[in-house]
Amino acid sequence: MGNENSKTTNQTATGWPQLLTVREAHTLLRISKWKLYDLIRTHLLETVRIGRRRFIPVEGYRAYVERLRQRESFA
């Protein structure tokens, strides 16, 4: 069998999964599910589809948060 200490293939080196579900993303951002879908619809948040399911890449989540931080620093 494999090494029990190795990370799973769906996690980054930091221990975060590579893809967040809609529920995980809106919980982490502390916004409603509907606001998250609005961000997706307006292409402010990157997503990928696997079959009928939609996921938010962790890199897309982090990029969105960074854009918010930069916008706040200029305000």
Secondary structure as GFF3:
##gff-version 3
##sequence-region A 1 75
A	DSSP	beta_strand	19	21	.	.	.	ID=ss1
A	DSSP	alpha_helix	22	29	.	.	.	ID=ss2
A	DSSP	alpha_helix	33	41	.	.	.	ID=ss3
A	DSSP	beta_strand	48	50	.	.	.	ID=ss4
A	DSSP	beta_strand	53	57	.	.	.	ID=ss5
A	DSSP	alpha_helix	58	74	.	.	.	ID=ss6
###
